[in-house]
Amino acid sequence: MLPSMGEGVMEATIITWLFNEGDNVKEDDSVVEIATDKVDSDVPTPVSGKIVKILKQKDEVAKVGEAIAILEIEGEGTASEEAKTETPAAAPDAETLKTIEEPSQTVAASNVEFSGDLYLSPLVKSIAQQENISETELKSIKGSGLEGRITKEDILAYVANRGNQPAQQAAPVQAASTPQPAVSAPAATVPVNAGDEIIPMDRMRKIIAENMVKAKQIAPHVTSFIETDVTNVVKWRNKNKAAFEKREGEKLTFMPIFVKAVVKAIQDFPMINVSVNGDNIIKKKNINIGMATALPDGNLIVPVIKNADQLSLSGLAKAINDLAYRARNKKLRPEDTQGATYTISNVGSFGNLMGTPIIPQPQVAILAIGAIVKKPAVLETADGDVIAIRNLMFMSHSYDHRVVDGSLGGMMLKHVHDYLENWDLNTEI
């Protein structure tokens, strides 16, 4: 059956089966590629056996917990004899099929109390039934999950406030005065001329397009810029990268240093680590840093370094390398792209000096880091000003002006700048 893929992920689309009906598979073999609105990933088989029947075909959607294939289990020694006794060689018997497909049937059976246009997870349905919440009340709850679905937190918040206000007004997740704008299709049709090539968007590009339009509609963007002397950072990395790779078997890039500086600045200005929920500001306890990563197919994904404030430089380097590798090789799990509270985009990796990235919802700020370039710069010394060759880099900080004013956004950027310019050459890793 389709395994759980993290909170808020209720379903996935079958991209392709890696085995056919009748094929034997071994435990932990990746048998199918799936796609969610967050990430593409493989689903491994939990046991060895033979694929008897594929229940969900390419491009079909499966819900979490729903059966997607029937696997005839094989064993060894005594276990093998027992398997032969219980499961005929040709195909599983009716009782076996019932057992394998039970999760899907259970989900379907629990949906009967509610209309087909109201999808609820088994847990949410259970809470609704226990609290005697009617379908009319459920429809009044504005969900924060995928495509507006009601999550566990949504319904628990509703239950907590149920006695304080009329049911039709109890919308705990999204204030009625600030509805989320919908993504509208372009008003004009683009002409296609002779020789023009029409390239349909793939699934991920459609998701990116929709999310970017929503993000720009929701958050009024403001961007501040600063130029930073990162000569000490360059010197420190050059001094340590060979020893680090020999010791850890890992590359030492600039990104762990940038993340460390950002984390320190967030700790100085925790109101940058927030989200907006209607008329409320949610101040995040964890510091989870999103890392915008370009994929080989040209698309973009943002894996997340969870609890970055609890990691050393060495730990950050390993986490970043691991996420980047798995992102480029389609090995990310859905939970690897969830929960970011602040994002960094390294536009300098493409040779760009600066950029003004779009703030991913529901975050309120994003930092773009430009290319490191050697330039002549004026230095103040005890003997007066001198011109020297330095490693300089532009940074741009885009922030949501609903909750982040220029002073907060600018000071946050200045602190990142100061931490990088004053990087200690004796920092241990």
C-alpha positions in Angstrom: 0.0 0.0 0.0 1.0 3.6 -0.4 3.1 4.5 2.7 2.8 7.7 4.8 4.8 10.5 3.2 4.7 13.1 5.9 2.1 15.4 7.4 -0.1 17.1 4.9 0.6 14.6 2.1 -2.6 12.7 1.5 -2.0 11.2 -2.0 0.5 10.6 -4.8 0.5 10.0 -8.5 2.0 6.9 -10.0 4.8 8.0 -12.4 6.1 4.6 -13.5 6.3 1.0 -12.3 9.9 -0.3 -12.2 8.7 -4.0 -12.3 5.9 -5.8 -14.2 3.3 -8.2 -13.1 4.9 -11.6 -12.5 8.3 -10.1 -11.7 10.0 -11.2 -8.5 11.3 -8.5 -6.2 13.6 -8.5 -3.2 13.1 -6.7 0.1 13.8 -2.9 -0.2 13.8 -3.0 -4.0 12.3 0.2 -5.4 9.2 -1.0 -7.3 7.4 2.2 -8.3 8.1 5.9 -8.7 5.5 8.3 -7.3 5.0 12.0 -7.3 3.5 14.3 -4.7 3.1 18.1 -4.8 6.4 18.3 -3.0 8.8 15.7 -4.5 9.2 12.7 -6.7 10.4 9.5 -4.9 10.6 5.7 -5.0 8.5 3.3 -3.0 10.5 0.2 -1.8 8.8 -3.2 -1.2 8.9 -4.2 2.5 9.3 -7.9 1.8 10.5 -10.2 -1.0 7.9 -11.8 -3.2 6.3 -11.7 -6.7 4.1 -8.9 -8.0 0.8 -10.7 -8.8 -1.2 -7.7 -9.8 -0.7 -3.9 -10.2 -3.8 -2.1 -8.9 -2.8 1.5 -9.7 -1.5 2.3 -13.2 0.7 5.1 -14.5 -0.8 8.6 -13.9 -3.5 7.3 -11.5 -3.7 8.8 -8.0 -3.5 6.7 -4.9 -4.3 7.8 -1.3 -2.0 7.1 1.6 -2.8 3.7 3.0 -4.5 2.5 -0.3 -3.3 -0.7 -1.9 -1.4 -0.1 -5.1 -0.3 -3.7 -5.9 -0.7 -7.2 -4.7 2.5 -9.0 -3.7 2.7 -12.8 -3.2 5.1 -13.3 -0.3 7.8 -15.9 -0.6 9.9 -17.3 2.3 12.8 -19.6 3.0 12.9 -23.0 4.7 10.0 -23.5 7.1 8.7 -20.1 6.3 8.7 -21.0 2.6 6.7 -24.2 3.3 4.1 -22.3 5.3 3.8 -19.7 2.6 3.1 -22.5 0.0 0.5 -23.9 2.2 -1.3 -20.6 2.8 -0.8 -19.0 -0.6 -1.3 -21.0 -3.8 1.5 -20.6 -6.4 -0.8 -19.3 -9.1 -2.3 -16.4 -7.3 -3.4 -15.3 -3.8 -6.7 -16.7 -2.6 -9.7 -14.5 -1.8 -8.8 -14.2 1.9 -5.3 -13.1 1.1 -6.5 -10.5 -1.3 -8.9 -9.2 1.3 -6.1 -8.9 3.9 -3.7 -7.1 1.5 -6.3 -4.7 0.3 -7.9 -4.1 3.7 -6.3 -0.6 4.3 -7.9 0.7 1.1 -11.3 -0.8 1.9 -11.2 0.6 5.5 -10.6 4.1 4.1 -13.4 3.8 1.6 -15.9 2.5 4.2 -15.2 5.4 6.6 -16.0 7.9 3.9 -19.7 7.0 3.6 -20.9 9.4 6.3 -19.7 12.4 4.2 -20.3 13.5 0.7 -17.8 12.7 -2.0 -16.5 16.3 -2.4 -15.3 16.4 1.2 -12.1 14.3 1.5 -11.0 13.6 5.1 -8.2 11.5 6.3 -9.2 8.5 8.6 -7.8 10.4 11.7 -9.8 13.6 10.9 -12.9 11.5 10.2 -12.5 9.8 13.5 -12.2 13.0 15.4 -15.2 14.5 13.6 -17.3 11.4 14.5 -16.2 11.4 18.2 -17.0 15.1 18.5 -20.3 14.8 16.5 -19.2 17.4 14.0 -21.6 17.7 11.1 -20.7 17.9 7.5 -22.0 21.5 7.4 -19.5 22.4 10.2 -16.7 20.5 8.4 -17.3 22.5 5.3 -17.0 25.7 7.3 -13.4 24.8 8.3 -10.8 26.2 6.0 -8.1 23.5 5.9 -4.4 24.2 5.8 -3.5 21.0 4.1 -3.0 20.1 0.4 -5.7 21.7 -1.8 -7.4 23.1 1.3 -7.9 19.7 3.1 -8.6 19.7 6.8 -5.6 18.5 8.8 -5.5 17.1 12.4 -4.4 20.5 13.7 -7.3 22.3 11.9 -10.0 20.1 13.4 -8.5 20.1 16.9 -8.3 23.9 16.7 -11.9 24.0 15.6 -13.0 21.7 18.5 -11.1 23.9 21.0 -13.0 27.0 19.8 -16.3 25.3 19.0 -18.1 26.5 22.1 -16.8 30.1 21.8 -18.4 31.0 18.5 -21.1 29.9 16.1 -20.1 26.9 13.9 -20.4 28.8 10.7 -17.9 31.4 11.9 -15.4 29.0 13.4 -12.5 29.1 10.9 -9.5 28.7 13.1 -6.9 28.3 10.4 -7.6 31.2 8.0 -9.2 34.5 9.0 -12.3 35.3 6.8 -11.0 38.8 6.3 -7.9 37.6 4.4 -8.8 34.9 2.0 -6.1 33.2 0.0 -6.1 34.5 -3.5 -6.8 32.0 -6.3 -4.4 31.4 -9.2 -6.2 32.7 -12.3 -5.4 31.7 -15.9 -4.0 34.3 -18.2 -6.6 36.5 -19.7 -5.1 36.7 -23.2 -4.3 33.8 -25.5 -0.7 33.7 -26.7 -0.5 33.5 -30.5 1.5 30.6 -31.9 3.3 31.4 -35.1 4.7 29.1 -37.8 7.9 27.4 -36.5 7.1 28.0 -32.9 7.4 24.9 -30.6 4.8 24.1 -28.0 6.3 22.4 -25.0 3.7 21.2 -22.4 4.7 21.9 -18.8 5.6 18.7 -16.9 4.0 18.1 -13.5 6.7 19.7 -11.4 6.8 22.8 -13.6 3.0 23.2 -13.2 3.4 23.0 -9.4 6.2 25.5 -9.4 4.3 27.9 -11.6 1.2 27.7 -9.4 3.2 28.1 -6.1 5.1 31.1 -7.5 2.0 32.9 -8.6 0.3 32.3 -5.2 3.4 33.5 -3.3 3.5 36.8 -5.3 -0.2 37.4 -4.8 -0.1 36.7 -1.1 3.0 38.5 0.1 4.0 42.1 -0.8 7.7 41.7 -1.6 10.5 44.2 -0.5 14.2 43.5 -1.2 17.3 44.9 0.4 20.8 44.5 -0.9 24.3 44.5 0.6 27.8 43.8 -0.6 29.9 41.7 1.7 33.7 41.1 1.9 34.0 37.3 2.3 37.8 37.1 2.0 38.1 35.5 5.4 35.5 32.9 4.5 37.4 32.1 1.3 40.7 31.8 3.1 39.2 29.6 5.8 37.6 27.2 3.4 40.8 27.0 1.3 42.7 26.1 4.5 40.3 23.5 5.7 38.6 21.8 2.7 41.3 19.2 1.9 41.7 18.1 5.5 37.9 18.0 5.9 37.4 15.9 2.8 40.2 13.5 3.9 38.7 13.1 7.4 35.0 13.0 6.5 34.8 12.0 2.9 32.7 15.0 2.3 33.2 18.2 0.2 33.4 21.4 2.1 31.4 24.0 0.2 30.5 27.6 1.1 26.9 26.8 1.9 27.4 25.5 5.5 29.1 28.8 6.3 26.3 30.8 4.8 23.7 28.7 6.7 25.6 29.2 10.0 25.6 33.0 9.5 21.9 33.0 8.7 21.0 30.9 11.7 22.9 33.3 14.0 21.1 36.2 12.4 17.7 34.5 12.9 18.6 34.0 16.5 19.3 37.7 16.7 16.0 38.6 15.0 13.5 35.7 15.7 10.6 37.7 14.2 12.0 36.8 10.8 11.4 33.2 11.5 7.6 33.5 11.4 4.5 32.7 9.3 1.3 34.6 8.8 -2.0 33.0 9.7 -4.9 35.4 9.0 -4.4 38.2 11.5 -2.0 36.2 13.6 1.8 35.8 13.4 3.1 32.3 14.2 6.6 32.6 15.7 8.4 29.3 14.9 10.4 27.5 17.5 12.5 25.5 15.1 14.9 27.0 12.7 14.6 24.9 9.5 16.6 26.2 6.5 15.3 25.6 3.0 18.0 25.2 0.4 16.9 26.0 -3.1 18.4 23.3 -5.4 18.4 23.2 -9.2 17.7 19.8 -10.7 19.2 18.3 -13.8 15.9 18.7 -15.7 15.9 22.5 -15.1 13.3 22.4 -12.3 13.7 23.6 -8.8 13.3 21.9 -5.4 13.9 23.1 -1.9 15.1 20.4 0.5 15.1 21.4 4.2 17.9 21.3 6.8 15.8 20.6 9.9 16.9 22.2 13.3 19.9 23.9 11.6 20.6 25.8 14.8 21.5 22.4 16.5 24.1 21.4 13.9 27.8 22.1 13.9 29.6 23.3 10.8 30.6 19.7 10.1 27.0 18.5 10.7 25.7 21.2 8.3 28.2 20.2 5.6 27.1 16.6 5.8 23.3 17.5 5.9 23.7 19.9 2.9 25.7 17.4 0.8 23.3 14.6 1.6 20.2 16.7 0.6 21.8 18.1 -2.5 22.9 14.6 -3.7 19.5 13.0 -3.0 17.7 16.0 -4.7 19.7 15.6 -7.9 19.2 11.9 -7.9 15.5 11.8 -7.1 16.1 10.2 -3.7 14.4 12.8 -1.5 11.5 11.7 0.7 8.4 14.0 0.9 9.3 15.0 4.5 12.7 16.3 3.2 10.9 19.2 1.6 8.5 20.1 4.4 8.7 22.5 7.3 11.2 25.2 6.1 11.0 28.4 8.1 13.5 30.4 6.1 15.2 29.8 2.7 18.5 30.5 1.1 19.0 30.6 -2.7 22.5 30.5 -4.1 22.2 32.3 -7.4 25.9 32.7 -7.4 26.3 29.1 -8.4 25.1 30.1 -11.9 27.6 33.0 -12.0 24.9 35.6 -11.1 25.9 38.6 -9.0 22.5 39.0 -7.3 18.8 38.1 -7.6 15.4 38.8 -6.1 13.9 35.4 -5.4 10.2 34.9 -4.6 9.4 34.1 -0.9 8.1 30.6 -0.6 4.8 30.4 1.4 4.3 30.3 4.3 7.7 31.8 5.0 8.2 35.6 5.2 11.8 36.0 3.9 14.4 34.5 1.6 18.1 35.3 1.1 19.8 35.2 -2.3 23.6 34.8 -2.3 25.5 36.0 -5.4 28.8 34.9 -7.0 32.0 35.6 -5.1 34.1 37.9 -7.3 37.6 39.3 -6.8 37.6 43.1 -6.9 39.7 46.0 -5.8 38.3 47.4 -2.6 39.2 50.2 -0.2 40.4 49.0 3.2 40.8 51.2 6.3 44.2 50.6 8.1 46.1 52.2 10.9 48.2 53.9 8.2 45.3 55.1 6.2 43.1 53.8 3.4 44.6 51.3 0.9 43.3 49.5 -2.2 43.5 45.7 -2.1 42.1 42.8 -4.0 39.3 41.2 -2.0 36.6 38.6 -2.4 33.3 40.4 -2.6 29.8 39.1 -2.8 26.3 40.6 -3.1 23.4 39.4 -1.0 19.8 40.3 -1.4 17.1 39.8 1.2 13.5 39.6 0.1 10.8 39.9 2.8 7.1 40.0 3.3 6.1 43.6 4.0 2.9 42.5 5.8 5.0 41.6 8.9 8.6 42.5 8.1 9.4 46.2 7.8 12.5 47.6 6.2 14.3 48.0 9.6 13.9 44.3 10.5 14.6 43.0 7.0 17.6 45.3 6.7 19.1 44.6 10.1 18.7 40.9 9.6 20.7 41.2 6.3 23.3 43.4 8.0 23.9 40.8 10.7 24.4 38.0 8.1 26.9 40.4 6.4 28.8 41.1 9.7 29.0 37.4 10.6 30.5 36.6 7.2 32.9 39.6 7.1 34.2 38.9 10.6 34.5 35.1 10.1 37.2 33.8 12.4 40.1 32.1 10.5 40.6 29.8 13.5 37.0 28.4 13.5 37.2 24.7 14.0 35.3 22.2 11.9 
